[in-house]
Each structure stands twice: as structure tokens, then as C-alpha cells.
Amino acid sequence: MMKLLVVGSGLFGSVVARERALAGDQVTVIDKRPHLAGNIYTADVAGIPVHRYGAHIFHTNSPRVWQYVTQFAAFNRFTNQVLANYHGRLFNLPFNMNTFHQMWGVTTPAEAQAKIAAQQTAGASRRPANLEEQAIALVGRDIYQTLIKEYTAKQWGRDPVDLPAFIIRRLPVRFTYDNNYFNDRYQGIPVSGYTAIVEKMLALPTITVQLNTDFLADRGALTAAFDRIVYTGAIDGFFDYRFGTLAYRSLRFEDELLDIPNFQGSAVVNYTDRETPYTRIIEHKHFIFGGGNRRQTVITREYPAAWQPGAEPYYPVNDPANEALFQQYRTYAAAQAPQVIFGGRLGAYRYYNMDQVIAAALQVAHNEDLWRAQKV
């Protein structure tokens, strides 16, 4: 039996903790927050499940991941269909024939493709060098100016010409009248919320949970007490930023309980103009189809924020300079902390969807060669 410490009770840490406990290890999970589930934490507010750290819609094409997560919860049939508000004009997202009709009045795929082709720059045939070039190549200049440019500058705190092209390649573009944001086969929201999933994952007799416990504040004693450590916090913070800080964007959330049954008629509305300080408003009851409290609703305004040590990091800035710095930390970790496994969004310095986190955690948890490696 190995004594394993898992730092962080988000999806990555909780999946690894459960799988290693099932494999016979004695596992302790600690989290510096006063609650389980990391950024997927959901809280009940006036009978409405509120996503405290931004909207989380589960989606995956992996039957294995879907089978794994649905053993802990029943999922509803929620389909992510986002609206974008630009100075009061509404557009459907992701970019599809409804968007193109709202922008240009076109009704056929051929008309939409012709509009986009006419707006592509002369250099569109070469590989886009930045986010702006990639966006215009995908959807033309009108949509870029209306729905992407100012929103992206707010979200990242940088001009789109200074951001890598790959950031926007993950956004769907389709020439059908389909507002489903994701193409994945499986999609939904857990009926009882995400926190209940993590609680069930960790409900094993060989797992101990300690909240309000900061690993970095008591690193020496905690390290000495365990054979191995799974660390899901920021890898640069683990090493006291000895090579410098990795760049992130942070977020600020402003919740409001309103004495009306319905505020915006949609779970998510993005605000793509520069003048609106927040990037989106989430109305949580629409994740459960308006269920719960019939007289009130909870909305959350999501504000992008600069990040510095001490703030919560949400989005890694995976540009070449930060990638090089991350590789320096990873090399150092392999040499100086071989007993520590870094994983999750912060430990791996990657923006992961939830299904990707689960898949990565299962791979780590079941890699017996990894667990036979050097102990403390």
C-alpha cells in the first residue's frame, strides 16, 4: 500500500485519487479552498445550482469517458447554444448559417462561403500568423470585427494580432443551421451538479479529504508524510517561481439574485463589444431548463482580469515564450522532484476541457510503470 497525497480536489485530482484508492493505495486529498471540486464547484443559491467559477458544460466524443463520468451522476440533455450581443444586435454562436444570415442576410451555404471568400485578405492562402489572420480566414472580416476582435481583446488583455492563431482554431465554423456549440456525441449537465460527482468519486474508505489546507504553507511536513504526491496546482508556484512566472488570465465573477423568473432567456450570452466590461452573463437556471426556483433567477457577470501570483489562474497563455518557460519547469521537476506527478490544467499548463482532464487522469492513474517509479 502506497501513501499518496493528492493536492487539489478538481477533476484531475479526484479521478486519480479514486483510481489509486481502488488500486489499493491509501489516499489523502487536500484543497486550499473550503469546498470540493475545484473550478467545477456548484452551489445551491435559492434552489438554483450555480456554477461558481464559470459555465461548465460537459461534452465528449469518448464512450469511455462518458461511461466513467455517468457512473457518478445522471446528466440532462442540455445543448450549448450561445448568443452574442454586439451593441444590442444578437447573433447565434458558434459560427453557422444562422450567424451568417444575421450578419449578411444570406440564406445558402454557397452565399455565405462567397461572402467569407470576398473578405479574406490577400495572404489568406498562407498559414495564419496570429489570431486575427486565423479568424478572418475562417469567417471573414465582418464577423471578425463584430464578434471576435473586441471580445478577444477583453478576454486576453491583448490585441488579437499579438495572440497565437491556435486559440481560435478550436471554435466551430459550420455551413448548416445548427446552433449546437459542440459537435461531440455526448453532452449535458449533471442533474445534481458537479460537486456531487466529486463527492461520490471520493467516497471511498481509503480516501481522506482535508479542506482549507494549503500544501505550500506546510510543504515540508506534508511531503515527508507521503510516498508520492499528485500536484494539480501551478507548476511554477510549486518551485517558488524560480525561473519566473508563467502567464495566465484570471476571471472575476459577480453574482446577482434577481426577483424575476427569467432574465435573458438563455444560459449564456456573450458581450462582444469593447464598451461592456464583462465578457458574458450566465443565467444558471437555464442549464436545468428553467427548473428550480420559479420566482427568482441567478445571473453571473464574468469579467476578465489580469493575473499575478496570488490570484486564481484560469487560462494559460500558451505562446512560445511561456511554452519555453513551462518546458524549463518540467525538466527541472523531473530532476528535482521525481516523486511528484504534475497534472491538470495548472500542473500541465494546458487549457483542458473536462473530458480531456478525465482522460488524462485515467491515463496517469492506470500507468503502473509510473507508480513503480522512485518514491520520496
N, C-alpha and C positions, 0 to 999 in steps of 0.2 A: 504494500500500500504506500503510495506516494502522498506526501502532504503538499497540496497545491494551493497557492494564493492567486485568486483572480481579482485584479484591480479594475473595477468598473462593472456595473450591472446592466449595461446595454445589451443589445442582441448578441454581439460577438462574445462578450464575456460570459453571458448567461448560457449560450449554447455550448461553449467549451466546458463550462463548469458542469453542466448536466451530463454531457457525454463522458467526461472524465470520471465523474462520480459513478456513472453506470459501469465504467470500466474497472471500478474498484478503488479509485483514489479518494482520499479524504480532502474535501474542498472547502475553502473559506472564500467567500465573495465579500469584498468591501467596496464601498462607494462613498465619496465625499459629500454627495447630496443626501437630503433627508428622505429620499424615496428611491424605489427601484426603477429600472427600465430606461435609464439614460434619457436620450432625447426623444424616445418614443413614448414617454410617460403621458398617460391620460388621466385627468382628474374630473370628478363629478362636480359640476357647478350648476346649481338649480335644476338638477335632474338631466343635465346635458353633458355628455362626455366631451371634454375639452382637450385638444391636443396642445399641451403646454409649450412645446418647442417647435411649433410649425406643423403644417398639414403633413400627415403621413398616410399615403395610400399604398397598400401592399399590392405588388404586381410581379408576376414571374412567368417565364415560359418553362420552368423546370418542374416536371412532375415530382421529382424527389424533394425539392424544397417545399412545394405546395403540400405534399403529403406530410412532411415534417411539421410545418407550422400549424396545419389544421388539426393535428392531434391535440393541440392546446386550446383551440377556440373554434367556434363557428363563425364563418365570415358571411357578410351580406353581399349583395350584388352591386355595390357602389361602383360606378364607372366615372372616371375622372374626366370631366368636361369643363374646361376653364374658359372664363370670359376675360377679355381685356378691355379696359376702359381708357380711351385716349381723349381727354377733354370732352367727356360725355358721349363720345361715339363708342359703340360696343362692337367687338369683334370676337368671333369664336377662335379658340385655340384647341389643339395645335393647328398649324397652318394647313388648311384644307379648302375644298371648294366653297364652303360657306364663308371662310375668310376672304377668299379671292372675289366672291360675289359682293361681299360687303365693301371691299376696297374699290373694286373696278366695275362692278355690275355685270361681270362675265358670268355665263351660265354653263359653259362646257370646258372640259379639261384642255382642249386644244386652244381655246381663247385664253385661258389662264397661263398656259405654257408660253404662248406668244407674248403676253404681257411681260412675263418674267424675262424672257429672252431679250426683249427690247430694252430692258432696264439693266441688264448685266453690263459690267464695264468691259472695256476693250481687252483687259487682261484676264477675263474670266476663264480662258482656256488653261491658264497655268494654275498650279496648286496655290490656293489662297494662303497668304502670308499671315493674316490676322483675322480676328473675329469679324470685323467689318467686311472684309473681302469675302469671307466664307458666307456670311448672311446674305449679301447681295447676290452671290452666285446661287444660293438656294431659293430665294423668294423675291428678288428684285429690290430696287431702291425704295419704292413707296412703302412697302411693308417694313423694310429695314428702318426707315426714318420714323414710322408711326409706332411700331410695336416692339422694336428691338433696341435702337440706339440709346434712347434716353433711359429706358428701363435698365439696360445693361450697365450704363454708366452709374446709375444709382446703386445697383446691386453690388458691383465690384469696386466702386470708387475709382475707376479708371476709364479713360476713353477706350472705346472698342478697338481702335487701331493699336492699342497697347496690350491687348489681350490675345492669347493664342487661339487659333481657329478651332481647335478641337472642342472648346467649350460649347459651341453651338451645334456641332455636328450631331449631338445626341437628340436634338429636337426633331420631332417627326414633321415631315412635309409629305402630304398625300393629295392626289387629284381625285378624291372622292368626297361625297358629302358625309363625312364621318368625323364627329367631334370627340371620339374616344381618344384621350391623350396618349394612351399606351396601346401598343399592338400585342401585348402579352396575352397568353391564353387564359391565365388565372389573374383575377383582380378582385379586390374587395377590402372591407374594413372589418376587423373583429367586432362582433356584436357587443361583447363585454369590455372592449377597449384593449389597448396594447399592454397596459400594466398587468392585467390579469394573465396574459400569456407568460410574461416573465415570472410572475408569482408561481405559476404551475411548473415552469421549467425548473425552478429552484426548490420545489417542494419535495426534496429527497432527504432521507435521514442522514446521509453523509455530506450534506451541504449545510454550512453555517453562513449566515448573512449578517454583516455589520454595516449599518448606515452611519452617516456623519463621521466617517473615518477617512482621513486624508493620508494616503500612502507616503507622500513626500514629506509630511510632517513627522513621520516616525519610521523612516525608511530602514534604519539600521536594525531595529528590533524586529520589524516585520520580515525583513529579508532573512535574518538569522533563524526565524521560526519555521521556515518552509523549504522544501526541496526544490520546487520550481515556482516561477511567477509568470502569469499571463498578464501583460500590461496593456490596457486599452486607452491609456491617456496619451498625451502628446510626447513623441519620442524625444524631441529637443528639450522639453521640460524635464524629462527623466534624467537627462545628463546636464541639468542646470544651464542649458543654452551655451555650452562651452564653445561651440562653433558658430554661434549666432542663432537668431530666432527664425524659424520657418514662418512664412507669411500665411495669414488666414483672413477671411472676412467673418465678422461677427454679426449677430442679429439682436434686435431688441423687440420685445413683444408687449403690446398694450391691449389688455383685455377689457371688455365692457359688457356688463349685463344690461340688456335693454328690455323695457316693459312693453314690447310689441312681439307678435308671434313670428314675424318674418322681416328681416332687414333688407336683404339683397336678392333673395330668390335663387342663390347659387352658393355652393360650398366655398368656391374660390373665385375672386375677381382680382385680376392684376391691374395695377395702375401704371401705365407705361409712359406717362408724361413726366417731364423733369420737375414740374412745379409741385406735384403731390409728393410729400416727403416719404411716405411709406410705399412699399412695392406691391403689397396686396392686402386685401381684407378677407379673412376666413370666417365663415359663419358655420359653426360646428354642427348645429342640429341637422344641416343638410347632408352630412356624412351618414346620418341614420334616417334619411328621407323625412326630415321634419318631425321625427318622433321625440318622445320625452316631454319636456315642458311645452304645453300648448299655448301658454300666455306670454312667455318670455323667450328671449334668444341671447346667445353669447357670441360676440364678434371679437376677433383679434386683428389688430393692425400690426403688420410686420415691417419693421424699419431696418434697413441695412446699417451696419455700424463698422467703424474702423476697429481693428483688433490690436491689442497689446497684451503682454503677459499679465494674467490675472482675469482677463475677460474670457468668455466662453468661445472657443474656436468652432466655427461651423463649416466653412468652405475652404479647403486648401487651395492655395494659388499655385497650381502646378505648371509654372513657367520654367524655362531652362535653368535659371539661377536657383530657384527653390528646389528643383529636382536634383541638381548637383549637390546642394546642401543636405538634402534628405539622404542621398546615397552616402555622403560622408558620415552621417549619423548611423546609418545602417551598418556600414563597415566597422565603425567603432563599437557598436553594440555587439556584433559577432565576436569581436576580440576581447572586449572588456566585461560583457555581461552575457555569457553564453547560456546562463541558467534562466534568462528572461526571454519570453516569447512576446513580441510586439505584434498587435493585431488591431483590427477595427479601423474606423475612419481616421483616427488620430495616430494610432500606432503605425499604420501603413501609409499615412499621409495621402489618402485617396478619398474621393467622393464616391461612396458606395450607395447603391440602392439597398433596401432591406434584404431582398432576396440574395444579393451578392454577399452581404455580410454573413447571412446564414450559411451559404455555400462555402465561403472561406473558413468559417468557424468549424464546420463539419470536417473539412479537409485537414485542418490543424489538429482537431481533437482525435481523429482516427489515424493519424500518421504515427504509427508506433515507433518508427526509427527516430522521430523527433523526440519522443518521450523517453527513449532509452539513452538519449544524449546526456552530456555531463550535467550533474546536479550541482547545487551550491556546495 
